[in-house]
Amino acid sequence: MDGQTPTITPVILCGGSGTRLWPLSRRSYPKQFSTLVGEGSLFQQTALRLTGPGFAPPVTVTNEAFRFIVSQQLAEVGVSPGAMLLEPEPRNTAPAILAATLRAAQLDPDAVILAAPADHFIPDGDGFRAAMQAAIPAAQEGEIVTFGIQPDRPETGYGYLRPGTGSTPVTFIEKPDRASADALLAEGGVLWNAGIFLFTVQTLIAAFARHAPDTLAHVRDAIGRARPDLGFLRLDAGPWAACTDLSIDFAIMEKADNLTVVPYDGEWSDLGGWEAVHRHTSTDADANAQHGPALAVACRETLLRAENGGQQIVGLGLDNIVAVAMPDAVLIADRAHAEEIGTVVKTLRAEGVPQADTFPKDHRPWGFFEPLILGERFQVKRIVVNPGAALSLQSHVHRAEHWVVVAGTARVTIGETERLVGENQSVFIPLGEMHQLENPGKMPMELIEVQTGAYLGEDDITRYDDPYAR
C-alpha cells in the first residue's frame, strides 16, 4: 500500500423477506424497500450511506423478484448501480457475501469490502463512516472486522458479541432470553452483533478456503459460469444450488482467529419489528408515533400508521397498541405481542390468505400497478409507467381493456396502429388484439385500466416482444 486510504467497495445484501413488519413488509415487497423511518427506503438509506468519496460503486446481491426494484431505487437517489448479482435461490449470507467478494476481486484483487444488510437504520452516516475508516488499518493487516453496537437495553432480538482480549477469541452469543439479556447488560463490555463486516477480498477468500472450502468451490463455479442479463449478473443455478444454506457468522466468523470487533456507539437498529419502528419514530408528548394520515386521541405509547394517502386512521383511548392500515390489510396488536407477528403470517399463509405474502402494489420492471376494484367480470387498476419505459408487446385471450390516461402521455400500439394518448383521453383494446403501452415522456405516466372479460388473471398474457426478457 502507498499509505493512502483505500477505496471501499460496499456489498449490500438485499434479498431478505422478513415478516415481523407485516402488513408493510411481505414476501413480494419486503421492508428494505419501504420507507419506515427517515427519508427514503432502508435500502436507499444504506446505499447513500455507503456512497461518495472513498467508495467504489456497490455490489448488490438480490434475487429475481427484486432486481428491477433495486435498480429503480438506486436510480431514484442517484447511486451508480455498480455490479448487481442475482441469486437463483436464497442460500443465506455466507454464499451471498462470498459471491459479491469474488466479483469484487475480479475488478480489484486488493479491494477492501464493507458487507452490510440493506435493511438497517443508521441515521448518523458520518459517525458510521468514521468508525469504518478507523477499522481500515486492521482490515489491511488481514483482520476481519465486525462492528458491535453499544447496547442501551436488555434486547432479546439481537445476537451479542463478547470482544476478545489477547489470546481470548471473540465470543458469539445467540439471541438470549430476557433473563440472559439482563445478565449480559449487567456484565458490561458486550455488544450487539450488527452483522456488518470489513475485510479485504483476499482475507475473506482465505477464510473460506480454510473453514468452508466446499462453499468456496461452489460459489466460484457459480461466478465463473454467471451470465449477464439486462445489467445484472445472473449466478449459475447449478453450483449455487449445491451451496449449503449458511450464515456468514456460522460459516466463518465463529471459527476465525483473525476477527476484530470495533464498537459503534451511534444510533442503530435492524428495525426487526414494530416495537423498533416505534422506538425510532418521533413521538408526541404521550409517546405516540404517527405516520401518514393518523390521529391519536387520548392514546399513550401507541403506533398509528396509515400507508395510503386516501386513508385516515384514528386511535381513541388506546394504550400500547400497534395499528397499521394498508389498502388490503390492517394490523391491530398489543405492543407486548408485536414479536409474534411472524407466527401470525405463517397462519395466514397456511390458510391461503393472499395478503400474507402479496403486496397490494405490484412492482414491475416498467413501474407498478395496483388493483382498485375487483368485481364479477371486471377489474379496475391504476398503472404507473416510468419515464422511457415500455410494457411488452402482448395480447389477452379472455379480456378486453379500456385505458384512460390521467397523467402524462402514453404511446399506444394496437395492431398495426400507433398513437399518442394524452391526459383525459382514452383508448380501447379489443379482446385478443396485439398491443403495447409506452411512456415516451420524462415524467411518470399514469392511467386507469378497466378490464372486462370472463377471466382476469395475470397469467392471461401472451408476450411477443419483451424488453425485460421475461
C-alpha positions as CSV (number, residue, x, y, z in Angstrom):
1,M,0.0,0.0,0.0
2,D,1.2,3.6,-0.7
3,G,-0.2,5.0,2.6
4,Q,-3.4,6.4,1.0
5,T,-6.7,5.4,2.4
6,P,-8.1,2.7,0.1
7,T,-11.4,2.9,-1.8
8,I,-14.0,0.8,-0.1
9,T,-16.4,-1.4,-2.2
10,P,-19.8,-1.7,-0.4
11,V,-21.5,-5.1,-0.6
12,I,-25.2,-4.6,0.0
13,L,-27.3,-7.7,0.9
14,C,-30.8,-7.1,-0.5
15,G,-32.6,-10.4,-0.7
16,G,-34.4,-10.8,2.6
17,S,-38.1,-11.2,3.1
18,G,-38.9,-10.7,6.8
19,T,-42.5,-10.9,8.1
20,R,-42.3,-9.2,11.5
21,L,-43.2,-5.9,10.0
22,W,-46.3,-7.3,8.2
23,P,-48.5,-6.0,6.6
24,L,-46.0,-3.4,5.4
25,S,-43.3,-6.0,4.8
26,R,-44.3,-9.0,2.7
27,R,-42.5,-11.7,0.7
28,S,-43.2,-9.8,-2.6
29,Y,-42.0,-6.4,-1.2
30,P,-40.0,-6.7,2.0
31,K,-39.1,-4.0,4.5
32,Q,-35.8,-2.9,2.9
33,F,-37.7,-1.2,0.0
34,S,-40.2,0.6,2.3
35,T,-39.9,4.0,4.0
36,L,-40.2,3.1,7.7
37,V,-38.1,5.7,9.4
38,G,-36.3,8.7,7.9
39,E,-36.1,9.7,4.3
40,G,-36.3,7.1,1.6
41,S,-36.4,3.3,1.9
42,L,-33.9,1.5,4.1
43,F,-32.1,0.2,1.1
44,Q,-31.8,3.7,-0.3
45,Q,-30.5,5.0,3.0
46,T,-27.9,2.2,3.1
47,A,-26.8,2.9,-0.5
48,L,-26.4,6.7,0.2
49,R,-24.6,6.0,3.5
50,L,-22.0,3.9,1.5
51,T,-21.5,6.2,-1.5
52,G,-19.5,9.3,-2.2
53,P,-15.7,10.0,-1.8
54,G,-13.8,6.9,-0.7
55,F,-16.4,4.4,-2.1
56,A,-16.5,2.4,-5.3
57,P,-19.9,1.6,-6.8
58,P,-21.7,-1.0,-4.7
59,V,-22.0,-4.7,-5.4
60,T,-25.7,-5.5,-4.6
61,V,-26.8,-9.1,-4.1
62,T,-30.5,-9.7,-4.6
63,N,-32.9,-12.1,-6.4
64,E,-35.1,-12.3,-9.5
65,A,-38.1,-10.9,-7.8
66,F,-36.4,-7.7,-6.6
67,R,-33.9,-6.9,-9.3
68,F,-35.8,-4.1,-11.0
69,I,-36.9,-2.6,-7.7
70,V,-33.2,-2.5,-6.7
71,S,-32.1,-0.7,-9.9
72,Q,-35.0,1.7,-9.8
73,Q,-34.5,2.7,-6.1
74,L,-30.8,3.2,-6.8
75,A,-31.6,5.5,-9.8
76,E,-34.1,7.4,-7.7
77,V,-31.3,8.5,-5.2
78,G,-28.6,8.9,-7.9
79,V,-26.4,6.0,-6.8
80,S,-24.5,4.2,-9.5
81,P,-25.8,0.6,-9.7
82,G,-22.3,-1.0,-9.8
83,A,-22.5,-4.7,-10.0
84,M,-25.8,-6.4,-9.3
85,L,-25.7,-10.1,-8.6
86,L,-28.9,-12.3,-8.9
87,E,-29.1,-15.3,-6.6
88,P,-31.0,-18.2,-8.3
89,E,-32.4,-19.1,-4.8
90,P,-31.8,-18.0,-1.2
91,R,-28.7,-19.5,0.4
92,N,-28.1,-17.2,3.4
93,T,-25.4,-14.7,4.0
94,A,-22.3,-16.8,3.6
95,P,-22.6,-17.6,-0.1
96,A,-24.1,-14.2,-0.8
97,I,-21.2,-12.3,0.7
98,L,-18.6,-14.6,-0.9
99,A,-20.2,-14.2,-4.3
100,A,-20.0,-10.4,-4.1
101,T,-16.4,-10.7,-2.8
102,L,-15.3,-12.9,-5.7
103,R,-17.0,-10.5,-8.1
104,A,-15.2,-7.5,-6.5
105,A,-11.9,-9.4,-6.7
106,Q,-12.3,-9.7,-10.5
107,L,-12.4,-5.9,-10.6
108,D,-9.8,-5.2,-8.0
109,P,-7.8,-8.1,-6.4
110,D,-6.8,-5.8,-3.5
111,A,-10.3,-4.4,-2.8
112,V,-11.5,-3.6,0.7
113,I,-15.1,-4.7,1.2
114,L,-17.7,-3.5,3.6
115,A,-20.6,-6.0,3.7
116,A,-23.8,-4.7,5.1
117,P,-27.5,-5.7,5.1
118,A,-29.8,-3.4,3.2
119,D,-32.4,-3.0,6.0
120,H,-30.5,-1.4,8.8
121,F,-31.3,2.1,10.2
122,I,-28.2,4.2,11.0
123,P,-29.2,7.8,11.0
124,D,-25.6,9.2,11.7
125,G,-24.0,8.4,8.4
126,D,-20.9,10.5,9.2
127,G,-20.4,8.7,12.5
128,F,-20.7,5.3,11.0
129,R,-18.3,6.2,8.2
130,A,-15.8,7.4,10.8
131,A,-16.0,4.1,12.6
132,M,-15.5,2.3,9.3
133,Q,-12.4,4.4,8.5
134,A,-10.9,3.7,11.9
135,A,-11.2,0.0,11.1
136,I,-9.5,0.0,7.7
137,P,-5.9,-0.5,9.1
138,A,-7.0,-3.7,10.9
139,A,-8.6,-4.9,7.7
140,Q,-5.4,-4.2,5.7
141,E,-3.4,-6.2,8.2
142,G,-5.5,-9.3,7.5
143,E,-8.2,-8.9,10.2
144,I,-11.9,-9.4,9.6
145,V,-13.6,-6.5,11.3
146,T,-17.1,-6.8,12.7
147,F,-18.9,-3.8,14.1
148,G,-20.6,-4.2,17.5
149,I,-23.3,-1.8,18.8
150,Q,-23.2,-0.4,22.3
151,P,-26.4,-1.8,23.9
152,D,-28.7,0.5,25.8
153,R,-31.2,-2.0,27.0
154,P,-31.6,-5.8,27.5
155,E,-32.6,-6.8,24.0
156,T,-33.7,-10.3,23.1
157,G,-34.0,-9.7,19.3
158,Y,-30.2,-9.4,18.7
159,G,-27.2,-11.7,19.0
160,Y,-24.4,-10.4,21.1
161,L,-20.6,-10.2,20.9
162,R,-18.1,-10.5,23.7
163,P,-14.9,-8.9,22.3
164,G,-11.7,-11.0,22.7
165,T,-8.7,-9.8,24.6
166,G,-5.2,-11.1,23.9
167,S,-5.4,-14.8,23.1
168,T,-9.1,-14.9,24.0
169,P,-11.2,-15.1,20.9
170,V,-14.4,-13.1,20.2
171,T,-17.4,-14.9,21.5
172,F,-20.7,-15.0,19.6
173,I,-23.8,-15.2,21.8
174,E,-27.1,-16.2,20.2
175,K,-30.3,-14.2,20.8
176,P,-30.9,-14.5,24.6
177,D,-34.0,-14.8,26.6
178,R,-34.9,-11.8,28.8
179,A,-33.1,-13.1,31.9
180,S,-29.9,-13.8,29.9
181,A,-30.1,-10.4,28.2
182,D,-30.4,-8.7,31.7
183,A,-27.3,-10.6,32.8
184,L,-25.3,-9.6,29.7
185,L,-26.2,-6.0,30.1
186,A,-25.1,-6.1,33.8
187,E,-21.9,-7.8,32.8
188,G,-20.8,-4.9,30.7
189,G,-18.5,-5.0,27.8
190,V,-20.7,-7.0,25.5
191,L,-22.1,-5.6,22.2
192,W,-24.9,-6.3,19.9
193,N,-23.9,-8.1,16.7
194,A,-24.7,-5.8,13.8
195,G,-23.8,-8.3,11.1
196,I,-21.6,-5.7,9.3
197,F,-18.1,-6.7,8.3
198,L,-15.0,-5.0,6.8
199,F,-12.2,-7.1,5.2
200,T,-10.0,-7.4,2.1
201,V,-11.1,-9.8,-0.6
202,Q,-8.0,-11.9,-0.1
203,T,-8.7,-12.2,3.6
204,L,-12.2,-13.5,3.2
205,I,-11.3,-15.8,0.3
206,A,-8.6,-17.3,2.5
207,A,-11.1,-17.7,5.4
208,F,-13.5,-19.7,3.2
209,A,-10.6,-21.8,1.9
210,R,-9.8,-22.8,5.4
211,H,-13.3,-23.0,7.0
212,A,-15.8,-23.6,4.2
213,P,-13.9,-24.9,1.2
214,D,-17.0,-26.6,-0.4
215,T,-18.9,-23.3,-0.3
216,L,-15.9,-21.5,-1.9
217,A,-15.7,-24.1,-4.7
218,H,-19.5,-23.9,-5.5
219,V,-19.6,-20.1,-5.4
220,R,-16.5,-19.8,-7.5
221,D,-18.2,-22.1,-10.1
222,A,-21.5,-20.0,-9.9
223,I,-19.5,-16.8,-10.5
224,G,-17.4,-18.4,-13.3
225,R,-20.5,-19.6,-15.1
226,A,-22.6,-16.5,-14.4
227,R,-24.1,-14.7,-17.4
228,P,-25.1,-11.0,-17.9
229,D,-28.8,-10.2,-18.1
230,L,-30.0,-6.7,-18.7
231,G,-27.3,-5.1,-16.5
232,F,-27.4,-7.8,-13.9
233,L,-25.1,-10.8,-13.4
234,R,-27.1,-13.9,-13.0
235,L,-25.2,-16.6,-10.9
236,D,-25.3,-20.1,-12.3
237,A,-28.1,-22.1,-10.7
238,G,-26.4,-25.5,-10.7
239,P,-23.4,-24.8,-8.5
240,W,-25.4,-22.3,-6.5
241,A,-28.0,-25.0,-5.5
242,A,-25.1,-27.1,-4.2
243,C,-24.2,-24.4,-1.6
244,T,-25.2,-25.2,1.9
245,D,-27.5,-22.7,3.5
246,L,-25.1,-21.0,5.9
247,S,-24.9,-17.6,7.7
248,I,-21.6,-15.8,7.5
249,D,-21.4,-16.0,11.3
250,F,-21.7,-19.8,11.4
251,A,-19.5,-20.4,8.3
252,I,-16.6,-18.1,9.0
253,M,-16.9,-15.6,11.9
254,E,-17.3,-18.0,14.8
255,K,-14.3,-20.0,13.6
256,A,-11.9,-17.3,12.5
257,D,-8.9,-16.4,14.7
258,N,-8.4,-13.1,12.9
259,L,-11.6,-11.4,13.9
260,T,-11.6,-7.9,15.4
261,V,-14.6,-6.1,17.0
262,V,-14.9,-2.4,16.5
263,P,-17.6,-0.7,18.8
264,Y,-20.0,1.7,17.3
265,D,-21.9,3.8,19.8
266,G,-24.3,5.7,17.5
267,E,-27.9,5.0,16.9
268,W,-28.6,1.7,15.1
269,S,-31.4,-0.7,14.5
270,D,-32.2,-3.6,12.2
271,L,-35.9,-2.5,12.5
272,G,-36.8,-6.1,13.1
273,G,-40.3,-5.3,14.3
274,W,-42.9,-2.7,15.0
275,E,-41.5,-2.1,18.5
276,A,-38.3,-1.0,16.9
277,V,-40.1,1.3,14.5
278,H,-41.9,2.9,17.4
279,R,-38.6,3.4,19.2
280,H,-37.0,5.2,16.3
281,T,-40.0,7.3,15.2
282,S,-40.6,10.8,16.6
283,T,-43.4,10.8,19.2
284,D,-45.7,13.2,20.8
285,A,-45.9,14.1,24.5
286,D,-47.7,10.9,25.2
287,A,-45.2,8.7,23.3
288,N,-47.5,8.1,20.4
289,A,-45.8,7.6,17.0
290,Q,-47.8,8.6,14.0
291,H,-47.2,8.1,10.2
292,G,-49.4,9.3,7.3
293,P,-53.0,10.4,7.9
294,A,-53.1,9.4,11.5
295,L,-54.7,10.9,14.6
296,A,-54.2,9.8,18.2
297,V,-56.8,10.9,20.7
298,A,-56.3,10.1,24.4
299,C,-53.7,7.5,23.4
300,R,-50.5,6.5,25.1
301,E,-47.3,4.8,23.7
302,T,-49.2,3.8,20.6
303,L,-48.0,3.4,17.0
304,L,-50.5,4.5,14.3
305,R,-49.6,4.2,10.6
306,A,-51.7,4.8,7.5
307,E,-49.8,3.7,4.4
308,N,-52.2,5.2,1.9
309,G,-52.9,8.9,1.5
310,G,-56.5,8.2,0.9
311,Q,-56.9,6.6,4.3
312,Q,-57.4,8.1,7.8
313,I,-56.6,6.1,10.8
314,V,-57.8,7.3,14.2
315,G,-56.8,5.9,17.6
316,L,-59.1,6.7,20.5
317,G,-58.2,5.7,24.1
318,L,-55.5,3.2,23.0
319,D,-52.6,2.2,25.3
320,N,-49.5,0.4,24.0
321,I,-51.1,-0.6,20.6
322,V,-49.7,-1.0,17.1
323,A,-52.2,-0.2,14.4
324,V,-51.1,-0.3,10.8
325,A,-53.6,0.3,7.9
326,M,-53.0,-0.7,4.3
327,P,-55.4,-0.8,1.4
328,D,-55.8,-4.6,1.7
329,A,-54.9,-5.5,5.3
330,V,-55.0,-4.0,8.8
331,L,-52.9,-5.0,11.8
332,I,-54.0,-4.2,15.3
333,A,-51.8,-5.6,18.0
334,D,-50.8,-5.1,21.6
335,R,-47.1,-4.0,21.6
336,A,-46.3,-6.7,24.0
337,H,-47.2,-9.3,21.4
338,A,-45.7,-7.5,18.4
339,E,-42.8,-10.0,18.1
340,E,-45.4,-12.8,17.4
341,I,-46.5,-11.3,14.1
342,G,-44.3,-13.7,12.1
343,T,-46.3,-16.6,13.6
344,V,-49.5,-14.9,12.5
345,V,-48.2,-14.6,8.9
346,K,-47.5,-18.3,8.9
347,T,-51.1,-18.9,9.9
348,L,-52.4,-16.6,7.2
349,R,-50.2,-18.3,4.7
350,A,-51.4,-21.8,5.7
351,E,-55.0,-20.6,5.3
352,G,-54.3,-19.4,1.8
353,V,-54.8,-15.7,2.5
354,P,-53.0,-13.8,-0.4
355,Q,-52.2,-10.8,1.8
356,A,-49.8,-13.0,3.8
357,D,-47.2,-12.6,1.0
358,T,-48.6,-10.4,-1.8
359,F,-48.2,-6.7,-1.6
360,P,-51.2,-4.6,-2.9
361,K,-48.9,-2.7,-5.2
362,D,-47.4,-5.0,-7.8
363,H,-43.9,-3.7,-8.9
364,R,-42.8,-4.5,-12.4
365,P,-39.6,-3.6,-14.4
366,W,-41.5,-0.7,-16.1
367,G,-43.2,0.7,-13.0
368,F,-46.1,-0.7,-11.0
369,F,-49.9,-1.3,-10.9
370,E,-52.3,-1.7,-8.0
371,P,-55.9,-3.1,-8.1
372,L,-58.6,-0.6,-7.2
373,I,-61.8,-2.6,-7.7
374,L,-62.4,-6.3,-8.5
375,G,-65.9,-7.4,-9.5
376,E,-67.7,-10.0,-11.4
377,R,-66.2,-10.0,-14.9
378,F,-64.4,-6.7,-14.4
379,Q,-61.4,-5.2,-12.7
380,V,-60.1,-1.6,-12.3
381,K,-56.4,-0.9,-11.9
382,R,-54.1,2.1,-11.5
383,I,-51.0,1.7,-13.7
384,V,-47.9,3.9,-13.5
385,V,-45.2,3.6,-16.2
386,N,-41.7,5.0,-15.6
387,P,-40.2,7.6,-18.0
388,G,-38.9,5.9,-21.1
389,A,-40.3,2.5,-20.1
390,A,-42.5,0.2,-22.1
391,L,-44.6,-2.9,-21.3
392,S,-44.2,-5.9,-23.5
393,L,-46.0,-6.3,-26.9
394,Q,-48.8,-8.6,-25.8
395,S,-52.3,-9.9,-26.1
396,H,-55.0,-11.4,-23.9
397,V,-57.3,-14.3,-24.7
398,H,-60.0,-13.7,-22.1
399,R,-60.3,-9.9,-21.6
400,A,-60.6,-6.5,-23.2
401,E,-59.1,-3.4,-21.7
402,H,-60.1,0.3,-21.6
403,W,-57.3,2.8,-20.8
404,V,-57.8,6.4,-19.5
405,V,-54.6,8.5,-19.2
406,V,-54.8,10.7,-16.1
407,A,-51.2,12.0,-16.1
408,G,-48.5,12.3,-18.8
409,T,-48.7,10.9,-22.3
410,A,-48.9,7.3,-23.5
411,R,-47.7,5.9,-26.7
412,V,-50.1,3.1,-27.6
413,T,-49.8,0.4,-30.3
414,I,-52.9,-1.5,-31.2
415,G,-52.4,-4.0,-34.0
416,E,-50.6,-2.0,-36.7
417,T,-51.7,1.4,-35.4
418,E,-49.6,3.6,-33.1
419,R,-50.9,6.8,-31.5
420,L,-50.2,9.2,-28.6
421,V,-52.9,9.3,-25.9
422,G,-52.8,12.4,-23.6
423,E,-54.3,13.3,-20.3
424,N,-58.1,12.9,-20.2
425,Q,-58.0,10.8,-23.4
426,S,-58.9,7.1,-23.6
427,V,-58.3,4.1,-25.8
428,F,-60.0,0.6,-26.1
429,I,-58.0,-2.6,-26.5
430,P,-60.3,-5.3,-28.0
431,L,-60.0,-8.9,-26.7
432,G,-57.2,-10.8,-28.5
433,E,-55.7,-7.7,-30.1
434,M,-51.9,-7.3,-30.0
435,H,-51.0,-4.2,-28.2
436,Q,-48.2,-2.3,-26.3
437,L,-48.0,0.6,-23.9
438,E,-45.0,3.0,-23.6
439,N,-44.2,6.2,-21.8
440,P,-42.2,8.5,-24.1
441,G,-42.1,11.3,-21.7
442,K,-39.7,12.4,-18.9
443,M,-42.2,12.1,-16.1
444,P,-44.2,9.1,-14.8
445,M,-47.3,8.3,-16.9
446,E,-50.4,7.2,-15.1
447,L,-53.6,5.6,-16.4
448,I,-56.7,3.9,-15.1
449,E,-57.3,0.5,-16.7
450,V,-60.7,-1.2,-16.8
451,Q,-60.5,-4.9,-17.7
452,T,-63.7,-6.7,-18.8
453,G,-64.0,-10.4,-19.6
454,A,-64.5,-14.0,-18.4
455,Y,-61.1,-14.3,-16.8
456,L,-58.9,-11.6,-15.4
457,G,-55.9,-13.4,-14.0
458,E,-52.3,-12.1,-14.6
459,D,-51.4,-15.3,-16.4
460,D,-53.7,-14.4,-19.3
461,I,-51.0,-12.9,-21.3
462,T,-49.1,-13.8,-24.5
463,R,-45.9,-11.8,-25.0
464,Y,-44.5,-11.3,-28.5
465,D,-41.6,-8.9,-27.6
466,D,-40.5,-8.1,-24.1
467,P,-37.7,-5.6,-23.3
468,Y,-37.2,-7.4,-20.0
469,A,-36.7,-10.9,-21.4
470,R,-39.4,-12.5,-19.2
